[in-house]
Amino acid sequence: MPMEKLSLRTEHAEDRTIVHIGGEFDLEAASRMRAALNSLIEQADRRITLDIQQLKYIDSTGIGILISLAKALHARNVSFDVVHIPSHIRKLFDMTGITPFLTKPESLI
């Protein structure tokens, strides 16, 4: 059985739900990630933070899922941000123009 290339761990803090994502977020992991995030959207009643410090790779499918998540949470009036973005992934977010939709100014640190 092959090792999972994507790791997900959810943590509930006082004011938010934090989802830690690590590994490779690509087409192969898309259905698993979409299912996990759809479940999160359905239950969302407070701020959602994605911590991607351990994310090694993201492709266009993964970026599309993040944008869909941001839109769905915005429609539900739930705050959303992405924190601890590795520099190589931040460059990709910047090049595609999605950084402002995924981060708050304080999460750029």
VENQUI-V79497 format. One record per pair of residues at least 24 apart in sequence whose C-alpha atoms are under 7 Angstrom apart, sorted by the first residue. I is the first residue (numbers start at 1). GAP is how many residues later the second one is. D is the distance in Angstrom with one decimal. If there is no record, write none. Layout:
# VENQUI-V79497
((I,GAP,D) (I,GAP,D))
This chain:
# VENQUI-V79497
((15,31,6.7) (15,32,6.6) (16,30,5.6) (16,31,4.5) (16,32,5.6) (16,33,7.0) (17,30,6.3) (17,31,5.0) (17,32,6.2) (18,30,6.0) (18,31,4.7) (18,32,5.7) (18,33,6.8) (19,30,6.2) (19,31,4.8) (19,32,6.0) (20,30,6.0) (20,31,4.7) (20,32,6.0) (21,30,6.2) (21,31,5.1) (21,33,6.5) (21,34,6.0) (22,30,6.3) (22,32,4.3) (22,33,4.0) (22,34,6.8) (23,31,6.4) (23,32,4.8) (23,33,5.1) (23,34,6.7) (24,31,6.3) (24,32,5.7) (24,33,4.7) (24,34,6.1) (25,32,6.0) (25,33,4.7) (25,34,6.7) (25,37,5.5) (26,32,5.6) (26,33,5.2) (26,35,6.0) (26,36,5.5) (27,34,5.7) (30,31,6.9) (30,32,6.6) (34,31,6.8) (41,32,6.5) (44,34,6.9) (45,33,6.5) (46,32,5.9) (46,33,6.9) (47,31,5.7) (47,32,4.6) (47,33,5.8) (48,31,6.2) (48,32,4.8) (48,33,6.7) (49,31,5.7) (49,32,5.0) (49,33,5.6) (50,31,6.4) (50,32,4.6) (50,33,6.2) (51,31,5.9) (51,32,5.0) (51,33,5.8) (52,31,6.4) (52,32,5.8) (52,33,5.7) (53,31,4.8) (53,32,5.6) (53,33,5.9) (83,24,5.3))
